[in-house]
Amino acid sequence: MLNKIFLIAKREFLTRIKKKSFLVMTLVSPLLILLFYGLIFYFTVNKSIGEEVKNIAIIDESEVLQQNLESTKTTLFTFVSVAPDKINDLLSEASNYYAVLNIQKNSKGEISYQLLAKDQPSIGMVSSIEDKIAAKLKDFQLQQKGIDKELLNQINSTQVNIETKKLTDKGFEEGNAGLTTIIGFAGAILIYFFIFLYGVQVMRGVIEEKTNRIVEVIVSSVKPFELMMGKISGIALVGLTQFLIWVGLVAALSGPVSGLVMQMMDVNPTEIGSMAQDAASKDTSKMGSLFAGLANLNVPLIVGLFLFYFIAGYLFYGALFAAIGSAVDNETDTQQFMLPVTMPLVFSFVLAQTIVTQDPNSTLSIWLSMIPFSSPIIMMVRLPFGIPTIQIIASMAFMIAGFVFTVWFAGRIYRIGILTYGKKPSYKELFKWLFQKN
Amino acid sequence: MIIQINNLSKKYQNHTALSNINLDIPSGIIFGLLGPNGAGKTSLIRILTQITEADSGTIHLDGTLLNRSHVQAMGYLPEERGLYKKMQVADQLLYLAELKGLSNKEARQRLKYWVDKFEIKTWLGKKVEELSKGMQQKIQFIGTVLHEPKLIILDEPFSGFDPINAQILTEEILALKEKGATIIFSTHRMDSVELLCDKIALINLSEKVLDGAVPQLKEQYKKNQFEVQFEGELILNHQLFNLEKSDEKHGVKKISISTLQKISNKEIISTLLQSDINLLSFKEELPSMEEIFIEAVNQKNNLQDAK
């Protein structure tokens, strides 16, 4: 039996990785990901790209700015003095002023600001001017009250950092919530996408065999259950291969590619380095706590749990997707059956980001990490906060029982479904298939 | 006997597919499983190939109760053909043979034989979807027999074949029989297999109506009817004959007569020649398989009505 499952898995694996689309997907998508992040980085560093320098004339009758406002990269301020009825001339076609900032003081001493522009100014621009003026006014006030600006900055940068330690058998140990949270979330996201992408591939594969009519030939040689398991495991191997290639590619390419991006951007690497250093020094204590307790990180537990839920979760859902594929003749008919399968998956993914992260040890979180429909994702997210061993064991036991059940359940539907053509079955009929004799 | 079927029954939710089928299929022959669509042929084949299970009854293959190890001994060509469209021809055939238990090496060796026979060397690297329908049918046939099964089950093998390919297929089937394989041949086009099949079974509405060797069945169901062609005036002896049909073309008369009691051909001819006629041809009209089927079904119904 294992021999036949192996043969089927081998075929699934080989035909899929030989496809051009596999090569394209595998090689192009990491490049796209890198390009995507490269572009985001590029535009974040060079905000001014795409924005032309704008000249803004300031008419300050109130003298509140004392004829002094520093220009920025994208806005050049010029203080002018014109009669109120001549303001329009400043914005004529020939003029290179984009806008006029009119600052006036009324009889009660209140100051009003008006930006008259050639077109509707962007909110970003308006707020940046607002900030600049506000900062200027604040400085003036500090000067008037005789407060040293440097001193104030010092006072403002006061920070409090709480160090977290959790009670373990060995006494208080430094927690590692920061890094494990990231790892846990990354694991949850990977599991979520893996189940979705490859589960649907299982379903498509089953429908393909059914519409091709090859299935009747195959099941005269192997049992439907063997065919189903071979298909599910073959596709799992394709997914794992793709995943490993990506990890390798991203690791190998991220260096040279980011170098290339920097060259393209004409950015001095040391500049970036110092920017990063600045950022780091501001936040050293936070970064410190992020990596604190790295030594305490239980790598085997994390990797072990990830692999377990990665595979078990995929088997659990993959079998259900195979059952859906066997029950219908074409992909359009799958909608109705897809919903009850994908709902719990999406539901747990959403809960993982909200309720579970806020209170990872609430009764709801614990229950969600026991139910096999949600446990692969929820357990990954709960991981950083520490899960009692007994709960891990219970969750894994439920998970195993869960996929044994779905594989059985799917196998029962599959064996009837693959040989049944025509009308889309109802849920009632599917239920009957479960107990129908072969 | 390669196959012995005893009291086989199979029910689906809403209908009976097979009821109490008893059938023996001798080894090394071509066996025709005939009957209209929906009679239960495919249900029987699916039980034989262990795709489904019977509700009751037994099947023995070569004297042992049907089990998973028999899968390798059978080759099955279903009515609805299909291959993996995106897979290369060679990979596909090797895969099918490996699923039947052949090693990759063995499968490659046996493939060589068929590649030479059908001259398909240039196809091997092509994907199935690149081949014409006729080519795909040939590939599927090779896939059915590549592992050299001793029992080959063909469900409506000629459907979708053009006359030339049908001829090639017929020759291959006969060649396989020569080599000692047993072939079960299922079709609803009853006349198409008369010449090919050694024995047949007729199935109707989930029941076996009759079975036996083709010549014997014809003998059994013949109505003592003869076709005579002649020139001149025939005076028919109505005490001996019944006129069933008569026809005249270019002065040649063609009649069908049946004898009212059993008399020898010699006697018939000499009686006919008593008239002043020029006898051109005389032949016994044997019933077609279809006629036998209708007759047998009617008899069975009458029998049941009588009960």
Interface residues (C-beta under 8 A of the other chain):
Chain A: K4 L7 I8 R11 T15 K19 E209 N212 R213 I214 V215 E216 V217 I218 V219 S220 S221 V222 K223 L419 K432 Q436 K437 N438
Chain B: Q13 R46 T49 Q50 I51 T52 E53 D55 R68 V71 M74 Y76 L77 P78 E80 R81 G82 L83 Y84 K85 K86 M87 D91 Y95 L96 E98 L99 K100 Q140 G143 T144
